[in-house]
Amino acid sequence: MTTDPPPGPGELAAEQDERAWEEARAARETPQEAEARAHLRRSEKAAYLRDKLEEAEQADAEAAAEADG
């Protein structure tokens, strides 16, 4: 039995980007103000996580480039 390697920062960032978009859409579409705020907050959190994961991916790439040359 083989297991897939864990997703890298780039893959996780893409997932968070999709989550941010979906939550922002849900915030726009819900008629309930409290529910819209909750969706908006989830969207903001996913965008924050996406940004941090992109930073980690960039740092990994820079470290690999330094190690190579």
Residue pairs with C-beta under 8 A, 6 or more apart in sequence:
7 15
8 57
8 60
9 53
9 54
9 56
9 57
9 60
10 53
10 54
10 57
12 49
12 53
13 49
13 50
13 53
13 54
13 57
16 46
16 47
16 49
16 50
16 53
17 46
17 47
17 50
19 42
19 43
19 46
20 43
20 44
20 46
20 47
20 50
21 43
23 39
23 40
23 42
23 43
23 46
24 39
24 40
24 43
26 39
27 36
27 37
27 39
27 40
27 43
28 36
30 36
30 39
